[in-house]
Amino acid sequence: MSETSDLCLELSQDDPFYQEKKKLLHCKGLGVKETVNISGSLCQQSMNVALEKLLQFGRIANLDKVEVYFGEDACTSPAGMYSFRNEISALSWILSLIPVSCKSEALRAAVISRISEVAGGEKEEARVDEKESRIVQWGQDNGVKTKLQIAQIDGYGRGAIADQDLKFGDVALEIPISCIISEDYVFNSDMYPILEKIDGMTCETMLLLWTMREKHNRHSKFKPYFDSLQEKFCTGLSFGVDAIMALDGTLLLDEIMQAKELLRERYDELFPLLSNEGHVFPVELYTWEHYLWACELFYSNSMQIKFPDGKLKTCLVPVAGFLNHSIKPHIVKYGKVDAGTSSLKFPLSRPCNKGEQCFLNYGNYSSSHLLTFYGFLPKGDNPYDVIPLDVDVIDDEECSWTSHMLRGTWLSSNHNIFHYGLPTPLLNYLRRAHGLVHHSETDLWKNLEVEMGVLENLRSTFEDMMHNLGDDAESIDTDWDVKMAMEFKERHRKIVSSILDSCSKGIKLVQDAMV
């Protein structure tokens, strides 16, 4: 920031989506370099203008791949909000740029106020059982600092409830390194001399094998943590035959089958190889069932943690692993050990009031990924629920996308002619495939027959997809896995239906324009 209280904004040229974001900035009347006056003497109106400019730039600078792909449709939205994740990231990014000084105090307060307005919280019906109380007490006895209470929450299973009002920036949870289960425990065990000699053995697999035995160690430091874990993880990896068959017509069926086959292959590679070391790897602790349990534990509870030495490690983090995921999380930036305190901190990116569930962001995952590896479907519309399209790559300098996708068209803000709620990169790809190279609005008006062909072909593709999904299944008393499979399929059907609806309405728009 300069002496004149100007804040300099610049889109990094190292951004993998630099050109796409440059185009979106242009759409908002902004360049890749901007300055914003944040002088403390600004009147309320001028400060609102400054904040809006910061937010417009910050939103685009913080877009991820999926948000960039669908970004041109959000570009026309009056509110300008791309997604909840992006809005919180943009506001947090702005705060990191504003210096902590009396002159900029009013602007900082305005940004924090906007963060509070992004989403409200909901108080959950929860109860604290003895098992949850014991793990929290164990954590506190070992240096864990928490402003959360682990509880059983209706509709979620386990989760974390704020036991006091928490504001932006508050550290809701702090875990010392000594309570983090990492590969270092393997290196100091009798397993390591055996495992290090096996070709292709990874640190993650070593830790998984160590965990399988440590879970049954009555003298383990982490016994209260292992005792708090469920005996069965209900993820897609545990789906039975009926649930798998219920997914017929979806890509998730193949995803789960491939994941299960890969796990079985890995197990068959390890055993009976390690069975020859029965004194270290007792046969009764390393059955396929125990192996699957450990895999599901790591898929659903592990975190990627960066340690002070710069190394990124897959770890189990007691207490923190019980926080649930949401598309509207409170905690989005975590995963790096604070070298000063030798602890892992979980600061809030938006307020969480007493009695509300405090959510974590597991990552920008589709519902199919969350169901397969975590065992749940997120509440609300997941913007990462995309349907990838298998298309041939066209060698075109104007097209930077090598893959294309669609999602629920209700998430789009532009359903006018030439948009239809469908992603612009895909539409332009299909127009090129139909021989239309230039896509200015003038070109599109002159080639309405191309537009008609694009929409008709796309509708035909998704009519086939809808047919493959079959009819709606009645929800009767079924097992947990079948219920989850049916719910996922219904969400998938809703997305396909919205695409078909947009194609049909788009065809009607083009037909009317051709008259």
Secondary structure, DSSP 8 states (H G I E B T S, - for coil): --TT-EEEEE--TT-TTHHHHHHHHHHTT--SEEEEE--TT--HHHHHHHHHHHHHHHHHHT--HHHHHTHHHHTT-SS----HHHHHHHHHHHHHHS-SSGGGHHHHHHHHHHHHHH----B--EE--HHHHHHHHHHHHTT-EESEEEEEETTTEEEEEESS-B-TT-EEEEEEGGGSB-THHHHTSTTHHHHTTSTT--HHHHHHHHHHHHTT-TT-TTHHHHHHS-S---SGGG--HHHHHHTTTSHHHHHHHHHHHHHHHHHHHHTTTGGGGTTTS-GGGSSHHHHHHHHHHHHHHEEEEE-TTS-EEEEE-TTGGG--B-SS-SB----BEETTTTEEEEE-SS-B-TTBB--B---S--HHHHHHHTS---SS--TT-EEEE-------TT---SSEEEE-GGG-S--STTTTTS-HHHHHHHHHHTT-----HHHHHHTHHHHHHHHHHHHHHHHHHHHHH-S-----S--HHHHHHHHHHHHHHHHHHHHHHHHHHHHHHHHHHH-
